[in-house]
């Protein structure tokens, strides 16, 4: 429901509890930007990805923040 409340064009919804199981979706991505409604879960997602060897992860914080940057 959070994703339906707001997101960024082209974003893929992967809930925090699914990140570990869906690591293959992140392979071969040049940059990974994680975000959520408050910025808390995105921080956790970034940690999960980095602990699995991903070094190209940016915590965008809230979806509003990422959306405003993407639309500049």
C-alpha positions as CSV (number, residue, x, y, z in Angstrom):
1,X,0.0,0.0,0.0
2,X,2.9,2.4,0.7
3,X,4.1,2.0,-2.9
4,X,0.6,3.0,-4.2
5,X,0.7,6.1,-2.0
6,X,3.6,7.5,-3.9
7,X,6.7,6.5,-5.8
8,X,9.1,7.5,-8.5
9,X,8.6,6.8,-12.2
10,X,10.3,3.6,-13.2
11,X,10.8,2.4,-9.7
12,X,10.5,-1.3,-8.8
13,X,8.7,-2.2,-5.6
14,X,10.7,-4.7,-3.5
15,X,9.6,-4.7,0.1
16,X,12.3,-4.7,2.7
17,X,11.5,-8.3,3.8
18,X,12.0,-9.4,0.2
19,X,15.4,-7.7,-0.6
20,X,17.5,-10.6,0.6
21,X,15.6,-13.1,-1.4
22,X,15.6,-11.0,-4.5
23,X,19.3,-10.0,-4.7
24,X,19.5,-11.3,-8.3
25,X,17.3,-8.4,-9.4
26,X,20.1,-6.0,-8.4
27,X,22.9,-7.7,-10.3
28,X,24.4,-5.8,-13.2
29,X,22.7,-2.5,-12.2
30,X,25.1,0.4,-12.5
31,X,23.5,2.4,-9.7
32,X,20.9,1.3,-7.1
33,X,18.8,4.0,-5.4
34,X,16.7,2.8,-2.5
35,X,13.9,4.8,-0.9
36,X,10.7,4.4,1.1
37,X,8.1,6.6,2.8
38,X,10.2,7.7,5.7
39,X,13.8,6.8,4.8
40,X,14.2,4.3,7.6
41,X,13.6,1.1,5.6
42,X,15.7,2.4,2.7
43,X,18.7,2.6,5.1
44,X,18.1,-1.0,6.1
45,X,17.8,-2.0,2.5
46,X,21.1,-0.3,1.7
47,X,22.8,-2.2,4.5
48,X,21.4,-5.5,3.3
49,X,22.6,-4.8,-0.3
50,X,26.1,-3.7,0.9
51,X,26.5,-6.7,3.1
52,X,25.9,-8.8,0.0
53,X,28.6,-7.1,-1.9
54,X,26.8,-4.3,-3.7
55,X,28.8,-1.1,-3.6
56,X,26.8,1.1,-5.9
57,X,23.9,1.7,-3.5
58,X,22.5,5.2,-2.7
59,X,20.0,5.8,0.1
60,X,17.7,8.3,-1.5
61,X,15.7,8.6,1.7
62,X,12.1,9.3,1.1
63,X,10.3,8.8,-2.2
64,X,9.4,12.5,-2.3
65,X,13.2,13.4,-2.1
66,X,14.1,11.0,-4.9
67,X,11.1,12.2,-7.0
68,X,12.1,15.8,-6.6
69,X,15.7,15.1,-7.7
70,X,14.6,12.9,-10.6
71,X,12.4,15.7,-11.9
72,X,15.0,18.5,-11.7
